Amino acid sequence: MAAGDNKKRVAELKALRDRLNGAEHRKEYALVVEACLEIIALDARAKPLNIMVFLYHKDLGEAYVKLHEYEKALSSLNTARGGLLEYRATQKLKFPEDWLHELKVIEKLILKIETVYLR
């Protein structure tokens, strides 16, 4: 990837993050889903950006819950959980408890979907 391409990708990521944050703030969950899917697709096209896609899968899962799309939510949250576990296992962490809160939030939401919404 050329330096100019990288700058374009970084700018694209920033614009998508801004769009995601605005949609989350306005509680426009369909737009949250769109932004998350675009960020995940950008990661597939631009691996050197090292986007932590598991975070966007978490946001995606939470948006799907708000939209009452529980199967999609469960799939996204399980993907987020797997990505987070892999990240914790393979990356150098400053503190052993890094990301544990996020993991607990994801697991709690997965359990709620499985026991309340999809039973």
C-alpha positions in Angstrom: 0.0 0.0 0.0 1.5 3.3 -1.0 1.8 6.2 1.5 -0.9 8.2 -0.3 -3.3 5.2 -0.2 -2.5 4.7 3.5 -3.4 8.4 4.3 -6.7 7.9 2.3 -7.5 4.8 4.3 -6.8 6.5 7.6 -9.0 9.4 6.6 -11.7 7.0 5.5 -11.5 5.2 8.9 -11.7 8.5 10.8 -14.8 9.6 8.8 -16.4 6.2 9.4 -15.7 6.4 13.1 -17.1 9.9 13.3 -20.2 8.6 11.5 -20.5 5.7 13.9 -20.1 7.9 16.9 -22.8 10.4 15.6 -25.2 7.5 14.9 -24.7 6.0 18.3 -25.2 9.4 20.0 -28.5 9.9 18.0 -29.5 6.3 18.7 -29.8 5.6 14.9 -29.0 1.9 15.1 -29.5 1.1 11.4 -26.8 3.7 10.7 -24.6 2.2 13.5 -24.9 -1.1 11.7 -23.9 0.4 8.3 -20.9 2.2 9.8 -19.7 -0.9 11.6 -20.0 -3.0 8.5 -18.1 -0.5 6.5 -15.3 -0.3 9.1 -15.1 -4.1 9.1 -14.9 -4.1 5.3 -12.2 -1.4 5.4 -10.2 -3.7 7.7 -10.4 -6.5 5.1 -9.1 -4.1 2.4 -6.5 -2.3 4.5 -4.9 -4.7 7.0 -1.9 -2.4 7.7 -4.3 -0.1 9.6 -4.6 -2.7 12.3 -8.2 -1.9 13.1 -9.4 -3.7 16.2 -12.4 -5.1 14.4 -13.6 -7.0 17.5 -14.7 -3.7 19.0 -16.8 -2.9 15.9 -18.3 -6.4 16.0 -19.3 -5.5 19.6 -20.9 -2.3 18.5 -22.6 -4.1 15.7 -24.0 -6.7 18.1 -25.3 -4.1 20.4 -27.0 -2.2 17.5 -28.6 -5.5 16.3 -30.0 -6.0 19.8 -31.6 -2.5 19.7 -33.0 -3.4 16.2 -34.4 -6.8 17.6 -32.2 -8.8 15.2 -31.1 -11.2 17.9 -29.5 -13.9 15.7 -27.3 -11.3 14.0 -26.5 -9.8 17.4 -25.5 -13.2 18.7 -23.2 -13.8 15.7 -21.6 -10.4 16.0 -21.0 -10.7 19.7 -19.6 -14.2 19.4 -17.2 -12.8 16.7 -16.3 -9.9 19.0 -15.7 -12.3 21.9 -13.5 -14.6 19.8 -11.5 -11.7 18.5 -11.0 -10.2 21.9 -9.9 -13.5 23.4 -7.4 -13.9 20.5 -6.1 -10.4 21.0 -5.6 -10.9 24.7 -3.8 -14.2 24.0 -1.5 -12.9 21.2 -0.8 -9.2 22.1 1.5 -7.7 24.7 -0.8 -6.2 27.3 0.2 -3.4 29.7 -1.8 -5.0 32.5 -3.2 -8.6 32.8 -6.7 -7.3 33.3 -6.7 -5.2 30.1 -9.9 -5.8 28.1 -11.5 -8.0 30.8 -14.3 -5.5 31.4 -15.2 -5.5 27.7 -15.1 -9.3 27.6 -17.5 -9.4 30.6 -19.9 -7.0 28.9 -19.9 -9.1 25.7 -20.4 -12.4 27.6 -23.2 -10.9 29.7 -25.0 -9.7 26.5 -24.5 -13.0 24.8 -26.1 -14.8 27.8 -29.0 -12.4 27.9 -29.7 -12.9 24.2 -29.5 -16.7 24.5 -31.7 -16.9 27.7 -34.2 -14.1 27.1 -34.5 -13.3 23.4 -33.8 -16.6 21.7 -35.3 -19.3 24.0 
